[in-house]
């Protein structure tokens, strides 16, 4: 007879939303955290932290090659991929070890390192033990999407690419979203020839079109071949051992192929049907604005519910759900402002409405302010003049969106986000005194000039 253990809550998945959810819930009663892989999820182990660690190494190599511009002679630049990967692993391990220590020290929390499957609405099975809980939270995340056209081999995903111990001779990246763009530039700076293939008409198509223009220009300067409007049809092995990629524009060969074609939710084999948990046509768990699924007492947070698929939004999912379950707060995830960043160089960061979306919603009375980075003194001193700051406001001059493309864009965007959340008008933001010389002066100038109708070089 299978043993049944009764607890207050089971959290399936120890990612950046599931882990804090379980730690907080354990303060209130017996809680089980089920994780079949490593604590920290995609972000810590295969995403945010490892990629940004390696991107920083690539930037160091890039700056070393540019050193003569600043009067510094560094000599020939060589990249040791084994050392780059070892550093990445050390950084990740240090953070992950902290997660395991937190779980070990938490009273009332049991870590079950096994795959979980629903038996019925409130019962899960893992390692031959059944756990029945009043509340179950699904946080199983997502994985790289593999298009049917490519078969089962001959390619890399973002996961395997992080462990390459040699620089590829010629890397083809399929996909021009944030993952594809980050990896393309990173490996070009490590020394690979890089071709980026994207089926849309421009890179980063979810961003303001002006963003795509800047990124594509920078990529061209760095020697990245960008082919937009191209669809991959199949993958094959060429006679010389290289990888062949068939597209609707012809055949291209490479030494290594990276697929950056989206994310697929980890909902297969969870037994969701046994619990009555509904999913959409792509397999993402369907939830309401309070993260409740179609099954009573079962909730889902993080990437498994679909966009926005960011670590910071997943963490906020956990915080909101915790406040709802344990402090009886009314929550509504639709009202939050969620910024995001693409860690190319220059960085791309944005939130809210693009200029185009704002014009569709509010008409021609939309207010737009722009400052180019080349007009910012600190950016010129740093030699980082690519990009711009754009602030979008409604006809009442309330900020409804913002974009920063430039050095430290991921940091600068927060000033605009805070202003929007606080209800500060674009005029009030423009009147704030900013330190000179700083990159943030670009925000001030963009806000102060928020009357120009469109972005212009």
N, C-alpha and C positions, 0 to 999 in steps of 0.2 A: 504493500500500500504506500502510495506517495505521500510524504510528509507535507503538511501545510503549515506554513509559518504566517501568523497574522501580525501585520504592522500597520502603522498609520498611513505611511506614504511609501511608494516605490517610484524612484526616478530612473528612467531607462536612458542611459547615456551620460557620460561624465565630461561633456564638452564645456564650453565657456558659459553655457546657460544652465545645464544640468548640475554641474558641480556646485555653484553657489546656491542653487535651489535646494539641493540635498543638505548642504551644510546648515542653511538657515532652518529648514524644516526639522532637522534633528534636534534643535533647541526646544521643540514643542512636543516631540514624541518619537517613538521608534520609527526609523527611516532606513530604507535599503536603497543603495545606489548600485545599479547594474551597469557594468562596462566590460565589453568583450575585447577591447583593444587597450589603448593607453589613456589615462586621464589627460584632460586638456583638449581632446577632440582635434578637429582639423586645424584650427587656428594655431594651437601650440605645436603640434607635431608635424603638420604637413602644409601649413598655410602661413598665416600672418607673421609669426615670429621667425621661423626659419627663412622664409623668403626675404623678409626685410633685413635680416642679418646678412644674407648673401648679397642682396642689392647694395648694402653698404660697402661690402668688399669690392663690388664692381665699381662703385662710385670712386673709391680710393684709387683704383687702377685708372679710371678715367681722368681724375684730377692729376695723377702722376704724369699722364701723357700730356696734359695741358700745362704742366708746371712752368715751362719756358715762358708762357704768357705772363707769369707773375714774377719773373726774374729768378726762378729756381731751377737748377739743373739736377734732375734725378737720374739721368742716364736711361738705359733701356729698361722697359717695364716688362716683368715676367709675372704670370699668374700661376700659382700652385693650387690647383683645384682640390687636391687632397687636404691641404691646410685650410682652405676656405670651408670645405665641408666639415672638417674636424672642429673648427671654431663654431660653426653653426650648431653642430651636435652638442657642444659644450654649453652654449647659451640655452638651448632648448632643455637639455637635461637638468640644468640648474633650476629653471622655472618649474619644470614638471616635478622634480623632487619635492618642491615646496607644496605642490598640490597633494601629493601622497602623504606628506607629513600632516597637512591640515585634516585630511580624512582620518588618518590614524588617531589623531588627538581628539577628534570630535566625539563627544559622548552621545550615545543613542544612534550612531550612524554605522551601518554595516556595508562594507564594500563587497559585492559579489562579482568576481571577474569571470563572467560567462555571458553568453548570448541569451537574451530573454525572448520569450514568446508568450503571447496571450493564450490562455486556456479558455477563459470566458471574460465577461465584462470587467471583473475586478480581480482576476487571478492571473498571475504570470508564473511561468516555469523557467528555471535556470539551474543547470548542473543537477538535474533530477529532483530539485526541491521546488515546491510550489509556494508562492507568496501571495497572500490575499491582503489587499489594502483598500481603505476607504477612498484614497486619492492616488491616482497614477499620473505621472508626468512623462510624456514622450519627448526625448531630446536626442534623437538618433542621427541628426545631421544629414549630410549629403556627401556624394563622392563625384569624381570627374565623370562626365558623360562620354560614352564611347559610341560614336555614330555607327550604325549598322554597316555602312559602306566599307569600313576599314578592316573588318574581320577581327581576329583575336590576337594578333601579334604584329610585330614590325613597327611599333610606335611606343612613345613614352607619354605618360601623363605628368601633371605637375608634381605628383608624388615621387615618381622614380627620378625625375630630372634633378631633384634636390640632392641626390646622392651620386651624381656622376663624378668620377674621380679624374676625368680628363675633359678638356674643353673640346666640344664637338668641332669637327672640321667645317661642316656646313649644317646648320640647324634650320629646318623649316618649322615654323610655328603656324598652326592652323587655328585661327580665332583671334579677332582683334578687340576683344573685351579687355577688362583690367588684368586678368591673368596672362593672356597672350602678350599684351603690351609690356608688362613688367618683365616677363621672362625674355622676350625678344631683346629688349635693351640690355638686360643684365648679361646675357650670354654674348652679345656683341661686344660689350665692354670687357668681358673676359677674354675675347680674342676670336670668337667664332664668326664665320660668315653666316648671316642670318637673313632668311626670307620669311616675311610674314604674309600669310594668305588669309583674306577675310571676305566673306560672301556679301557683306553689306557694302554700301558705297563709300563709307568712311570708317576710320577707326573710332572706337569708343562711341558708338552710335547713340547711346543713351544720354550722352552729354551734349551740352551746347555745341552747335557746329563750329563755333570759333575755337573750341577746345581741340577738336579733331585737326583743324588746320595747323595749330601750334605743334601738336605732337607729331604729326606727319612731317612737318618741316624739320623738326629736331632729329627725327629718325633718319631722314634723308641726309642730313649733315653728318650723322654718325655712321653712315654707310649701311643702314638697314634697308633692304629692298622690300617695299610694301606693295602688295598687289591686292587692291580692293575690287569688289564686284566679281570675285572669283569663287566658285563652289568646288569643293573637293568631292570627287566621285568615287575613288577607290585608292587602295594602297597595295603596292606590289614590291617584290624583291627584284632588282635589276641584276643583269648578268655579272656586273662587276662587284656585287655585294652591297651596293648602295640601296637606299629605299626609294622606290618610285611612287610619285604621287600623281594620280590622274585627276585633272580638273576639267571644267567646261571650257577652259582656255588653253588646254594642252597638257603635256607631260613635263614634270620637273623632278629632278633627283636630288637627294641629300644624303648625308651620312647619318643623320638622326632626325626623327620626326616627333614633334611635340603636339599633342592634341589639347587645345584649350577651348573646348566647344561647349562649355556650360557645366551645370551640376545636376545630378540626379539624386532624389531623396532616398535615404536608407529606410525604406518601408517594406521591402520584400522580406518574407520569412518572419515578420513580426506577429503574424496571426491576427492582424487587425480585424479581419472578418469575424473572428471568434468573439471579439469585444464589441462589434458594431461600430467601429471607428471608420468614418468615411474618408476617402481620399479623392483628389481631383483627377483629371485625365492624365496628368503628368506624374501621379503618385504622391504628391504633397498632401499631408494631412490637412483636412479642412477644419478650420476653427472660426469661432466668432471673435468679436473685438476684445473679449476677455480670455481668449485662448482655450475656451471649452470646445471639445470635439462633439461629435454626435452621440457619444456614449457618456452617460451620467458619471461624474466623478473622474473622467479621463480628460487630461489637458495635453496640449503640445506647444512647445516653444522652440525658437531657434530656426536653423536652416530647414528643418524637416517640414515647416509650414510654408516655405517659399519666401519670396522677397518681402522686405529687404534682407538679404542674406549677408549680414555683417556681424562680427563679433560684438561690437558695441550695442547693436540693436538686440542681439540675443541676450546679452547681459541685462539689458533693460526689460526684455520679456520676462526674465526670471524675477527681477525686482518688482515689476508690476503684479505678476501672478502671486508672488509671496504676499504682497500687501493685500491682495484680494482674499486669499485663502486664510490668512492668519490675523489680519487686522480689519477684515470686512470692509475694505475700501472699494468704492465703485471705480472701475478702471475702464479705459477706452484707449486702445493703442493707436487709433486713427488720428489723434490730436498731437502726437509728438513730432518734433522736428528731428529728423535723422540725417546728419551729414555723412558723407563718405569721402574716401580718398583713393586715388590710384597712385601708387608709389613709383611712377616713372620719374624721370628727371628732365624737365621740371615736373614737380608734383601737380596732380590735378585733384581739386577738392571742390565739392559743391553740396548744396542742399536746396530743398524747396523747388520752386518753379524755374525752369529755364526762361529766357527772354521769349522764345517762341511760344511756350506753353502759357506764359502770362498774357501775351497778346491775344491768344485764343480765348482765354477766360475773361479778360478785362477790356479788350479792345485796344485802340491806338493811344489811349491815355496812359498807358503803362510808362513808368518812369525808369530810365536806365542810366546808370553811371559807370564809366569805365576808366581805368588808369592802366597804361601799359607798364610793364616792369622796367623797360628801358628808360622810363621817366622817373624812376625811383632811385635816389642817390645811392642808397645802400646796395641796391641790386647792381648798379654800375660798378661800384667799388669791388664787389664780390665777383664780377664777371658773369653774373647770372641774370641776363636781361631778357630771356625768352619768357613770354607769357603776359598775363594781364589779370587785373581784378575787375570783376563785373558784379554790380549790385542791381537787383531788380525790385522795384516797388510798385504797389498798386496805385490807382489814381489818387488815393488819399495819402500817398507817399509812405505807406507802411511797407516795410521790407517783407517780400514774399519769396525771395530766392537769392542765391549768391553763388559765384564761381570764382575760384582762385586757381590760376595756372601759373606756377612759378616756384622759386626756391621757398621751401618750408610752407607750401600751400596748405598742407594738412594741418598745420598749426594756425595759420592766419585765418582760415575759414571760421574758426570758433568765435572770433570777435563779431563777425556778421551774424552767426547763429544766435549768440547771446542777445544781440540787439534786436533780432527778429522776435525771439522768445519773450523779451521784456516789453515788446510793443514800441520800441524806440523808432522814430521816423528816420528816414534816410538823411533828412536835414540835421537832426540832432546828432546822428553819428558823425556827419561831416564836420560838425562844430567842435567835437572833442579834440583836445590837444594831444597830439602824438609826439613821442620822442623823435628827435632828428639826430643822426640818420638811422632809421629803422625801416625794415620791409613793411611794417604796419602802416607807414605813411601812405602806401599805395591804397589801403582801405579808406583812409581819411580823404584822399584826393578823389577817389572814385565816388564816395558818398557825397562829397561837396560839389561834384560836377554832375549830379544825377538829374540831368535834364536833356542830355543828348539822346536822340531817338534810337540810335543803333551803334554797335561796336564798329570802330574803324581803326585801321592800322595807322 
